[in-house]
Amino acid sequence: MPVKNPTDVINIALDNGRNKTSLRTQRLIILSILAGAYIALGGALSLIAGYGFPGSPVALQKIISGCVFPIGLILIVILGGELFTGNNAMLIPAFMNRDYGLGAVLRNWTIVYFGNFIGALAFAWLMVYLSGLTSGEPYHSAIIKVAETKVSLSWLTVFLRGIGANWCVCLAVWLAMSGRRLAEKMLACWLPVMAFVVLGYEHCIANMFFIPLGMMEGADVSIGAFLIANLVPATIGNIVGGAIFVGMPHAMLHLKRQK
């Protein structure tokens, strides 16, 4: 059976947007925490796999990390979860169709953002730091370097890389909606997400895992530097990449106003 066409995908996005904005707060929080933990799981796996071969070429490390990181988005798409970056695009078509207002979009984004933060931070603390996954070399030094490098980038660089990251993530979500079978959806999630990891783009939810974990392991990064130098520009860039680069143009191209 062929994949769904772009108009079919927009109709699915409309339904998804309506469902997401109508979720009860308690359910929304739980799904958001789970999604944050799933992304952190992908981050942990990418760290352990990618940095497990000291002295290997940088390109190889990035490719290995990129190949395993997408497990987080795959779990969210297949099992269900509320991911801030995915919702940056998903809520736009129904908003443009006037099914709900800006307040509903901002409510969802805010709750999901902080729920993702809780899930990613809890996973970093409980399942990685306390379990000792990064206490030994080469992982201890690797996560410290990752955290310090991310906060050393200029604000503009992080912002632009944030656009690139969520452009890829939301394209993955869009591709997954076009698939009909499990394998199709998994492959759709895998390819664009692998691309953003290999290219070194900045994903705010992933950074809610990487940078705090580096700080736990002793990285010279303050909370202020984490928030202002990385998380804020990455978040704004992710919103632009998802809402303006994916949700809006696809809605403009394929949405037939349903009123």
C-alpha positions as CSV (number, residue, x, y, z in Angstrom):
1,M,0.0,0.0,0.0
2,P,1.5,3.4,-1.0
3,V,2.4,6.0,1.6
4,K,-0.1,8.8,2.3
5,N,0.1,11.9,0.2
6,P,0.8,15.4,1.5
7,T,-2.9,16.3,1.8
8,D,-3.6,13.1,3.8
9,V,-0.7,14.0,6.1
10,I,-2.0,17.5,6.7
11,N,-5.4,16.0,7.6
12,I,-3.6,13.8,10.1
13,A,-1.8,16.8,11.5
14,L,-5.1,18.6,11.9
15,D,-6.5,15.8,14.0
16,N,-3.3,15.5,16.0
17,G,-3.2,19.2,16.7
18,R,-6.8,19.2,17.9
19,N,-6.2,16.1,20.1
20,K,-3.0,17.5,21.6
21,T,-4.6,20.9,22.6
22,S,-7.6,19.1,24.1
23,L,-5.5,16.8,26.4
24,R,-6.1,17.1,30.1
25,T,-3.2,18.7,31.9
26,Q,-2.4,15.6,34.0
27,R,-2.2,13.4,30.9
28,L,-0.2,16.1,29.0
29,I,2.4,16.3,31.8
30,I,2.8,12.5,32.0
31,L,3.2,12.2,28.2
32,S,5.7,15.1,28.2
33,I,7.8,13.5,31.0
34,L,7.9,10.2,29.1
35,A,9.0,12.0,25.9
36,G,11.8,13.8,27.7
37,A,13.0,10.5,29.1
38,Y,12.9,8.9,25.6
39,I,15.0,11.6,24.1
40,A,17.5,11.3,27.0
41,L,17.6,7.6,26.4
42,G,18.6,8.3,22.8
43,G,21.2,10.8,24.1
44,A,22.7,8.3,26.5
45,L,22.9,5.7,23.8
46,S,24.5,8.1,21.3
47,L,27.1,9.1,23.9
48,I,28.0,5.5,24.9
49,A,28.1,4.2,21.3
50,G,29.6,7.2,19.6
51,Y,32.4,7.9,22.1
52,G,33.2,4.2,22.8
53,F,36.1,4.1,20.4
54,P,38.8,6.5,21.6
55,G,41.0,7.8,18.8
56,S,38.4,7.1,16.1
57,P,37.8,9.8,13.4
58,V,35.4,12.5,14.4
59,A,33.2,11.7,11.4
60,L,32.9,8.1,12.5
61,Q,31.9,9.1,16.0
62,K,29.2,11.4,14.7
63,I,27.8,8.7,12.3
64,I,27.7,6.2,15.1
65,S,26.0,8.6,17.5
66,G,23.6,9.7,14.7
67,C,22.6,6.1,13.9
68,V,21.4,5.3,17.5
69,F,20.1,8.6,18.7
70,P,16.8,8.4,16.8
71,I,15.5,5.7,19.2
72,G,14.0,8.5,21.3
73,L,11.8,10.0,18.5
74,I,10.9,6.5,17.4
75,L,9.6,5.6,20.8
76,I,7.6,8.9,21.0
77,V,6.0,8.5,17.6
78,I,5.2,4.8,18.0
79,L,4.3,4.5,21.7
80,G,3.0,8.0,22.2
81,G,4.5,11.1,23.9
82,E,4.4,14.8,23.8
83,L,7.6,16.4,22.5
84,F,8.0,20.1,22.5
85,T,10.0,20.3,19.3
86,G,7.6,18.0,17.4
87,N,4.6,20.0,18.6
88,N,6.3,23.2,17.3
89,A,5.1,22.0,13.8
90,M,2.3,19.7,14.7
91,L,0.0,22.4,16.2
92,I,0.5,24.9,13.4
93,P,-1.9,23.5,10.7
94,A,-5.0,23.4,13.0
95,F,-4.0,26.8,14.3
96,M,-3.9,28.2,10.8
97,N,-7.3,26.4,10.2
98,R,-8.6,28.4,13.2
99,D,-9.5,25.3,15.2
100,Y,-8.0,26.9,18.3
101,G,-6.2,30.1,19.2
102,L,-2.6,31.1,20.1
103,G,-3.4,30.5,23.8
104,A,-4.0,26.8,23.2
105,V,-0.7,26.5,21.3
106,L,1.3,28.3,24.0
107,R,-0.4,26.3,26.8
108,N,0.6,23.0,25.1
109,W,4.1,24.2,24.3
110,T,4.8,25.5,27.8
111,I,3.5,22.4,29.7
112,V,5.3,20.0,27.3
113,Y,8.5,22.0,27.4
114,F,8.8,21.8,31.2
115,G,7.5,18.2,31.2
116,N,10.3,17.3,28.7
117,F,12.8,19.0,30.9
118,I,11.7,17.0,34.0
119,G,11.9,13.7,32.0
120,A,15.3,14.4,30.5
121,L,16.8,15.7,33.8
122,A,15.4,12.8,35.8
123,F,16.8,10.3,33.3
124,A,20.2,12.0,33.3
125,W,20.3,11.9,37.1
126,L,18.8,8.5,37.9
127,M,19.7,6.3,34.9
128,V,23.0,7.7,33.8
129,Y,24.8,9.7,36.6
130,L,23.7,7.6,39.6
131,S,24.1,4.4,37.7
132,G,27.7,5.3,36.8
133,L,27.4,5.0,33.0
134,T,29.6,8.1,32.5
135,S,31.8,7.9,35.6
136,G,34.6,6.1,33.8
137,E,36.6,7.0,30.7
138,P,36.2,7.8,27.9
139,Y,32.7,8.8,28.7
140,H,33.4,11.1,31.7
141,S,35.7,13.3,29.7
142,A,33.4,13.1,26.6
143,I,30.3,14.4,28.3
144,I,32.2,17.2,30.0
145,K,33.6,18.3,26.6
146,V,30.2,18.1,25.0
147,A,28.6,20.3,27.7
148,E,31.4,22.9,27.7
149,T,31.5,23.0,23.9
150,K,27.7,23.6,23.6
151,V,27.8,26.6,26.0
152,S,30.9,28.1,24.3
153,L,29.1,28.6,21.0
154,S,27.8,32.0,20.1
155,W,24.1,32.8,20.6
156,L,23.6,33.2,16.8
157,T,25.3,29.9,16.1
158,V,23.1,28.0,18.6
159,F,20.0,29.7,17.2
160,L,20.8,28.8,13.6
161,R,21.8,25.2,14.6
162,G,18.5,25.1,16.5
163,I,16.6,25.9,13.3
164,G,18.4,23.1,11.5
165,A,17.8,20.6,14.3
166,N,14.0,21.0,14.5
167,W,13.6,21.3,10.8
168,C,15.0,17.8,10.6
169,V,13.0,16.5,13.6
170,C,9.7,17.9,12.4
171,L,10.4,16.6,8.9
172,A,10.9,13.2,10.5
173,V,7.5,13.5,12.3
174,W,5.9,14.5,9.0
175,L,7.4,11.6,7.1
176,A,6.3,9.2,9.9
177,M,2.7,10.4,9.5
178,S,2.9,9.4,5.8
179,G,3.8,5.9,6.6
180,R,1.3,3.1,7.2
181,R,3.5,0.3,8.7
182,L,5.8,0.2,11.7
183,A,9.0,-0.2,9.6
184,E,8.0,2.8,7.5
185,K,7.4,5.0,10.5
186,M,10.7,3.9,12.1
187,L,12.7,4.6,9.0
188,A,11.0,8.0,8.6
189,C,12.1,9.0,12.1
190,W,15.6,7.6,11.7
191,L,16.9,9.3,8.6
192,P,16.3,13.0,9.3
193,V,17.2,12.7,13.0
194,M,20.4,10.9,12.2
195,A,21.2,13.8,9.8
196,F,20.8,16.5,12.5
197,V,23.0,14.6,14.9
198,V,25.8,14.1,12.4
199,L,25.6,17.7,11.3
200,G,25.9,18.9,14.9
201,Y,22.7,20.9,15.1
202,E,21.2,21.9,18.5
203,H,18.1,20.3,19.9
204,C,16.8,21.9,23.1
205,I,15.3,18.8,24.6
206,A,18.4,16.7,23.9
207,N,20.5,19.5,25.5
208,M,18.3,19.2,28.6
209,F,20.1,15.9,28.9
210,F,23.6,16.5,27.6
211,I,24.5,19.7,29.4
212,P,23.1,18.9,32.9
213,L,24.7,15.5,32.7
214,G,28.0,17.2,31.9
215,M,27.5,19.5,34.8
216,M,26.9,16.5,37.1
217,E,30.2,15.1,35.9
218,G,32.0,18.3,36.7
219,A,31.8,20.4,33.5
220,D,32.8,24.1,34.0
221,V,29.3,25.2,33.1
222,S,27.0,27.4,35.3
223,I,23.3,27.2,35.3
224,G,23.1,30.7,33.9
225,A,25.5,29.7,31.0
226,F,23.4,26.6,30.3
227,L,20.2,28.6,30.1
228,I,21.3,31.8,28.4
229,A,24.1,30.6,26.2
230,N,22.5,27.4,24.9
231,L,18.9,26.6,26.0
232,V,17.3,29.9,25.1
233,P,18.7,30.3,21.6
234,A,18.3,26.6,20.9
235,T,14.6,26.7,22.0
236,I,13.9,29.8,19.9
237,G,15.7,28.2,16.9
238,N,13.8,25.0,17.3
239,I,10.4,26.9,17.3
240,V,11.4,28.6,14.1
241,G,12.6,25.4,12.5
242,G,9.5,23.5,13.4
243,A,6.7,26.1,13.1
244,I,8.0,28.2,10.2
245,F,10.1,25.7,8.3
246,V,7.7,22.7,8.5
247,G,4.3,23.3,10.0
248,M,3.5,26.6,8.2
249,P,4.7,25.9,4.6
250,H,3.1,22.4,4.6
251,A,-0.2,23.9,5.8
252,M,0.0,26.7,3.2
253,L,0.6,24.2,0.4
254,H,-1.8,21.4,1.3
255,L,-4.4,22.7,3.8
256,K,-7.9,23.2,2.5
257,R,-9.7,25.2,5.1
258,Q,-12.1,23.1,6.9
259,K,-14.9,25.2,8.4
